[in-house]
Amino acid sequence: MKALLRLVSCYRFTLMVVAAILYLSFFKPPQTSLDEITNFDKMVHFAMYFGLASLIWIEYLVSH
């Protein structure tokens, strides 16, 4: 239990970003002019997961 609490306290921002990504992954966005950009959803997914990986790396460096 202590290990889980330590993990949550070390990676609290990462867990919030994971929750936001999960929500946005199942969210149906409204129609916008950005729909005309080909593969826009792929660029957004790349940005979200790149940001998540960067945040995990930063929080790991800060906590260790």
Secondary structure as GFF3:
##gff-version 3
##sequence-region A 1 64
A	DSSP	alpha_helix	2	10	.	.	.	ID=ss1
A	DSSP	alpha_helix	12	26	.	.	.	ID=ss2
A	DSSP	three_ten_helix	33	36	.	.	.	ID=ss3
A	DSSP	alpha_helix	40	63	.	.	.	ID=ss4
###
